[in-house]
Amino acid sequence: MLAAIADAAAKGAEMVVFPETFLPWYPYFSICHGPALIGEEHIRLYKNAVVAPGPVTEALSAAARRHHMVISIGINERDHGTLYNSLLVFDADGTMKLKHRKLSPAYHERMIWGVGDGSTLKVVETAVGRVGGLICWEHYNPLARYALMAQHEEIHVSMYPGALFGQTFADQTEIQIRNHALESACFVVNATGWLSDGQIAKIAGETGADGAIRGGSITAIIDPEGRHVVPPLTFGEGILIGDLDLEMNLQRKRLMDSVGHFSRPELLRLLITNSPTSAAVSAQDLIAAQAGKPVQLEAEGDADNVVRLQVEA
């Protein structure tokens, strides 16, 4: 990873994007093996997962400062006894600006990861512009995408595992990222993984599921008009380099601004619950979080009903 960052920097890149859960790896084993058989691999993933902040994020921060580069990377994040699929963004001064946890893992991924919350649906200011990001099938959630669009992202980071379900997955991914570029009027930088034949054989073993973890890769850079900036990378390892002229964002929004003159907020608006979630919270902390607003407890109905905590504006 650090070698690839240095390679991109030597080519003049000011921003670099890596695939979903690039560190330490995507859990392809969850596709090929059932729940009863993934225990050993699951534990190995835990032991190699990234603690954020921790030594790995410190190394990424140092690389961002050294090369004066914005870095976005997907990790398996370990938070005590739970793994999360997380997207990190480091600014060119080394500051970790964003840690977004995937909101809804896909069907086979639910054996592996916990879920994120709305507090990380953020667009952050960086040395290259306003950057937002989503992971894989989060792009199928139009409200999650709109949450970032409403914050006026200029560069959208997207990351997928690749190496899944053949050309169909690649085609669907391309549709998703090109559509978001058009609706958000921003650039989309998409990174996907890729598996060699040897890696596929090692993961699938004798399951006969090797076809499920082959193909599906499309690393691409999309402009606000939904066009490829450079030809996409669909096979093998490599680095795409492209120039992003942010003036194109304005040219697109002049015609169609989905969160401005082309919206109808008096008819349709997005309500975001963006407070961090916690497994336990004291009543005092909950009240204090309301920024000093007066609070009253009100019982509704008979005594068996749940007491409602009502905050008066």
N, C-alpha and C positions, 0 to 999 in steps of 0.2 A: 504494500500500500504506500509506504513512504517513498519507495523507489519510483512508483508510478506518479506520485505527486511531483517529485523532483524532475521526472521526465517531462511532465506537462508544463512545468515552470520553465524548463529549458526551451520549450517550443513557444514560449511567450504567453501561455495561458494565465489569465487573471482569476479564473474560477475553475474548479474541478468538481465533478459529480461522480460518485460511485454507486453501484447497484444496491438494491434492497438487501439488508442483512449481510453486507459484504464481509463484515467482521462478526464472528469468525467464519460463518457460512450459512447459507439458506438451508433449512431442515427438509431437504428433498426426501429424506427417509420417511417422513410422515405420509408421503404419497404412496410409497412402495410397500410399506409395512403397516399392519394394523396396530391398534393400541397395545395389545398384549406383547408385541415384539419390539417396541421401540425403546424400552426402558434403558438399555445400555447406551444407545446413541443419544437419548434425551439427557442422561446424566453427563455424558461427554460434552454436550452442548452447554449445559449449565457451567461446567468447570472451565470452559473456554470463553464464556460470554463476557461482555464488556460491562464494567461498572462505570457509570457516568454521573459525576466526575470521578476520575481515577487515572491510573498510569497511561492507559491508551488515549484518553482524551487529552492528557497533558502532552503526549507525543504529537497528537494532531494539532494542538494549539501551537506548539513550538514550530511545526512545519508551516503552519499558516503564517506565523510571524516571519520565519526565515525567508519564505518565498513571496511575502506580501500577497497572499492569495486567499480567496474565499474558498472554503472546502465544505462540501456536503457529502455525507456518507451514511449508509444504512448499517445499523448494528443490531445484534441480539443483545439487549440490555438486561442485565441481572440486577434486580432490586430485591435483596434478601431471597425469599423463596419463590419469586415469580420472574419469569422472562417476559420482556416486551420487545416488540418489533419497533425500533425507534429510528427516526431520521434526525441527524445532527447537522447544524450549520455553524461553521466557525468563520468569523470575520477575518479580514486581512491583518488585523492587529493581534490575532490569537484568541480573541474573546469567543466563547461558545454562546452564540446568540439564540439558538433554538434547540430544544430537544422535544420533538414531537413523537408521541406514541400512537401507533396505528389504532384507529378507533374500533374497527371491526375485523378481526382476523377472518380469513376465508375458511371454508368448511374443514379442510384437513389441518389448518393452522390452529384451530381452537384447542387441539391437544397440546399445543406448544406454548402459546402466548396468552398473557392477560390482555385487557382492553385499556385503551387510553381514554382521556376525557377532553372536554371542549376547551380547557385552559391552554392547550398547545396548538390550537388552530390560529396561528399567528403569522403575520408577515413582518419581517425584520429589516431594518436599515443596514446595509452593508456597503463596503467599498465599491461594489459594482452595481448597486441599486437596491430596490426593495425586493426581497426574496421571500417567497413562500414555498411550501412543499407538501406533497401527499405521497402516500405509499401504495403502489399497486392498485388493487380494486377499491381503494378509497375514492378513486376517480369515478366509480360508478355511483357515488353518493353526490348528487347535484348540490345538496345543501352544504356539504363540506367544501365543495369547490367554490360555491358562492360566498361562503364565509371568508375565503381568501381573496376572492375577486373584490369584495366590498372593502377590503383593506388596500386595494390598488397595487397589487403585486405587479412588478415589472418583469421579473424572471421567476418562472415557476419551475421548481425542481421536482421531478418525478422519478421514481425508482421501482423497478420490477425485478423478480428473480430471473426471468428468462428461462431457457432450458425446460419449458413446460408445454405440453400439449400441442407441439408442432406449429405449423404455419397459422392455424386458426387463432392461437393465442397471440402470435405476433401481429396478425391483421387486426384483431380486436384492440390490442394495445395501441397500435398506430392510430386507429379511429379515435380512441379516448384522448390521446395527447394532442392530436390535431384539432379536435373539437374544443378542448379546453383553451388552446391558444387563440382560437377564433372568438370564443365567448368572453374570455378574460382580456383579450387584446394585449397579450404579453408573449414573451418568448417562453418556450418550454424546453428544458434540457432534461432528456430522459436517458437513464442508464439502466441496462439490463445485464444480468449475468450470463454465463455460457459454460457448458460442461463438455469436457473431452470424452471420447469414447471410453477411455480407461476409467474416468470418474463415473460415468454412467453405469458401467459394468460393476464397479465396486459398490455403488449405492443400491442398485436394483438386485444384485445377486441372482438367485434362481427364481425370483418372483414372477418373471415374465412381464414386469411393469416398466421395462426400459424405455418403451415408446412414450410413456407418460412424462418422462423427464428428458425429452430430446426436442430440439428446435425451440421456437417461441421467442427468440431473442430479437430485439430491435432497439439498439442504442441510436438515439436521434436527437437532433436539434431542430426545433420548429419555430418559425417566425410568427408574428401576430396575424398574418394572413393565412396561416395554416399550412405553409409550405416548408419543405425541408431546406435548411440553410446549406447543408452538405449532404451527400448521399449517406443513408443510414448504414450502420454496421449490424449485420444480421448473422454473422458466422465468425467464430474465433475471437481471440483477444485483440485489443487495439484501443486506440484513443482517437476520438473525433475532435477536431479543432474547428471552431467557427467564430466569426465576428458577429457580435450582437449590437446593432444600431438601435438604441432605445427610442430614437425619433420615430421609428416605425410604430411603436405603441400608440403615440399620439395620433399618427395618421389613421390608424385603425379606429381609435376611440372617437375621432372626429365624426366618423360615420355611424358607429354603433358602440355606445358606452353602456354596458349591461347594468352598471350600478349608478348611472347618471341619467342622461337625457333619454336613454332607451329603456329605463325602468319605470314602474308605476307603483311606488311605495305606498300610495294611499289604497291600493288594491292588494298588493302582494309584498310582504316583508318577511325577512328571516329573523327569528328569535334564537339567540345563541345563549346557552347556559355554559359560561366559560369559567366557572370556579373550579379549582382543583378538587378532586374527590379524595376522601380518606376513609379508611376502614373504621375509624373511631374519632369522634369529635365531642368535646364537652359543650354543654349548653352555654357556658360562659363565653367560650370561643366563638360559638355560632352567633351569639348576640353581639359580641364585639366586632365581628366581621361586617355587621350592618352599618358600620361607620357612624355609630352614635344615634341611630334612629330609635325612637321609643318602641318598646316591644310589649305586647300583651299576650297572655295565654288564654285561649278561649276553648271551652269544651262544647262540642256540638252533639245534639241528640242525647241518647241515654248514656249511662255510665260506662257501658261496654265499648263505646266508640273511642277512637284514637283522639287524643288531644291535639289540636292544631296550633302551631306557633305562628301567630300573625304579626307581621311587621308593618307598622303604620308609616307611610311615607311622610 
